[in-house]
Amino acid sequence: MIVDARRLPDGLRLDADVVIIGAGPAGITVAMELMGAGLTVVLAESGGRRGDGGDGFGGEAVDPRHPPPGLYRARALGGTSTLWGGRCLPLDPIDFEARPWVPHSGWPLGWDHMLPWYRVANSYCEAGRFAYDVAGSLGGNAAPMVPGLGGEIAQDGIERFSPPTDFGRRYRRALARSTEVVVLLSATCTGVLAPPSRRAVDGFVFRTRPGHGIQVRARLGVLAAGGLETPRLLLAAGLGNGLVGRFYMCHLEGKAATATFPPATPVVFGYERDGEGIYLRRYFRAPAEVQRRLGLTNSILRFEPPVIADPGHGDPVLSAMWLSRTFLKAEYARKMASFGYRGQEEPERARLLAGHLGNVAAGLVPLGRFGFDWVRRHVLAARKLPYVAVAGRGGIHTVDYNAEQAPNPDSRVSLGDRLDPLGLPCLKVDWRAGAQDVEGALAIHRLLADSLAQSGAGRLEVDMDAIRNGYNATGGHHIGTTRMADGPERGVVDADCRVFGLDNLYVAGSAVFPTSGHANPTLTLVALAARLAAHLRHRARQVPAAEFSFAAPPPVP
Ligand SMILES: Cc1cc2nc3c(=O)[nH]c(=O)nc-3n(C[C@H](O)[C@H](O)[C@H](O)COP(=O)(O)OP(=O)(O)OC[C@H]3O[C@@H](n4cnc5c(N)ncnc54)[C@H](O)[C@@H]3O)c2cc1C
């Protein structure tokens, strides 16, 4: 059942076995996986059926390399999956290990344990079968990304692309039909009810509109409000230990290199499709033994279109994208303005405009062909071509990096002084990247440069200073703020994602990752959400139910 909470009577009190705060990929996965368990579940979402952006979440970022916290998250049924790009890849086995050279690393569970849950997550994300290398996805005879490349770099990494699945749309019908799950829309959790002992939670307080609210009592609670809102709720309620909000990680990203290959080298740079029609993209990686030997964090490199803002690329498609950026969602427009190309001064802007208009005027025919193809393969297609893949001119390819950020207790989110319209303190995001993170990004470039040079397969030119000074925090990857650990001295939740010191409150989402790896977080957080639901099914049998009787919301006119 899906109910607009604004239409419920003010002051209504409901009871449920499990209350989940937030209906993004994490919350929806928990709810879907609890169906059939004989439990009554309330899935409470701050937004409505359509996204209204994350602006209402407010907050400020200290470092301008971190996007304003209102960007890169959405308030809607489906959460930020109403915005995401759909890139799926799991963490690597080494990411779960305690690595002596990465302080605070190590998960209380390992890759083997995660594998079955990753398969479940692949299915929720509609990313095809669980195969994340070239041989497993494209067969043993697939041509290499760069022919003749040897050395220490590996070129067998595969990203798989979700259609991209908007979890709200994709699972709305199942949620609406369910007799066990009640989805409350426009229900923003603003408080947690806790007994005097504060060793458990009794339920949650929701504001539905100014001066109007409801409460839901819960046997088990799950915070699935995203990697920034989950710690915000805990901090505002004074729950969890002193590590809540600390160890905040994104990834470091940027473009600082170009690769050149001998003429006619058949480099694989674009999107490919596997036998099921899933879009795939290859990447370069540092194998685990190389990371171990050199003491590196886990980073990758990919071929990407050239810096879009720079008209020097001469490509009419990229120039048309730059010119139309004001019509794009802010998160995607922002990417075009940044990445090492800083042409923001007025005279510079005029020069850019002239350059891009020139590119478009000179390339109207290819632009028209591209537009037709884009409408067919992206706009109208159910499984969308993920992005524009433009070959470099004259055998030159732009390379982008995505680098692990190591856990750092001083990189943190905390409550600011300002209150949002519902009375909750806004977040202050003090994201900090460290020397080890930057070194990881530099090192993966060195590995590719050396491998290309030694094997004679090509040449990599890297602007190391652009990496040192020009990296950005990847938007939308909010990791580590309620990290998982084997004890409360090292983290906020245990291996079951239960908040230390609280008997019945859990966290679902990338906030629980102790380390970030290089992978985009959604596949892993969906895997953990499915695993959490299995735990809750078991746990619900142990938590006393006697005093709770589920009261379904009354029918609304
Ligand atoms: C532009 C963009 C591109 C991205 N591309 C990728 C990609 O290619 N691959 C990838 O893996 N990831 C990507 N991401 C990240 C991905 O979207 C997130 O990892 C994912 O959505 C997180 O899921 P979640 O359920 O934990 O949180 P969210 O999706 O953020 O959902 C949290 C939900 O909780 C609700 N909520 C928050 N506070 C409250 C409250 N107090 N009360 C009630 N409800 C509340 C919110 O409204 C929201 O609906 C991208 C993100 C962006 C912005």
The ligand as a Gaussian input file, in Angstrom:
#p B3LYP/6-31G(d) Opt

LIG

0 1
 C       24.138000      12.199000     -10.507000
 C       24.397000      10.919000      -9.746000
 C       24.918000       9.812000     -10.415000
 C       25.158000       8.633000      -9.705000
 N       25.638000       7.570000     -10.396000
 C       25.892000       6.429000      -9.741000
 C       26.375000       5.293000     -10.448000
 O       26.546000       5.329000     -11.668000
 N       26.620000       4.166000      -9.722000
 C       26.434000       4.095000      -8.386000
 O       26.704000       3.059000      -7.782000
 N       25.955000       5.151000      -7.700000
 C       25.675000       6.301000      -8.332000
 N       25.178000       7.368000      -7.649000
 C       24.943000       7.216000      -6.203000
 C       23.623000       6.507000      -5.931000
 O       22.554000       7.276000      -6.411000
 C       23.504000       6.270000      -4.415000
 O       24.589000       5.435000      -4.030000
 C       22.238000       5.569000      -3.995000
 O       21.090000       6.202000      -4.473000
 C       22.175000       5.525000      -2.463000
 O       21.051000       4.797000      -2.072000
 P       20.413000       5.020000      -0.628000
 O       19.118000       4.295000      -0.637000
 O       21.396000       4.680000       0.407000
 O       20.197000       6.592000      -0.504000
 P       19.279000       7.562000      -1.384000
 O       19.131000       7.025000      -2.750000
 O       19.829000       8.915000      -1.231000
 O       17.867000       7.456000      -0.673000
 C       17.656000       7.941000       0.621000
 C       16.176000       8.289000       0.755000
 O       15.927000       8.641000       2.103000
 C       15.031000       9.746000       2.129000
 N       15.234000      10.466000       3.382000
 C       16.310000      11.182000       3.757000
 N       16.122000      11.695000       4.972000
 C       14.897000      11.288000       5.381000
 C       14.127000      11.494000       6.547000
 N       14.590000      12.250000       7.558000
 N       12.902000      10.927000       6.629000
 C       12.409000      10.174000       5.615000
 N       13.106000       9.947000       4.472000
 C       14.335000      10.494000       4.366000
 C       15.422000      10.565000       0.907000
 O       14.349000      11.398000       0.503000
 C       15.761000       9.477000      -0.103000
 O       14.635000       9.132000      -0.874000
 C       24.901000       8.553000      -8.319000
 C       24.357000       9.662000      -7.652000
 C       24.111000      10.833000      -8.363000
 C       23.531000      11.991000      -7.648000

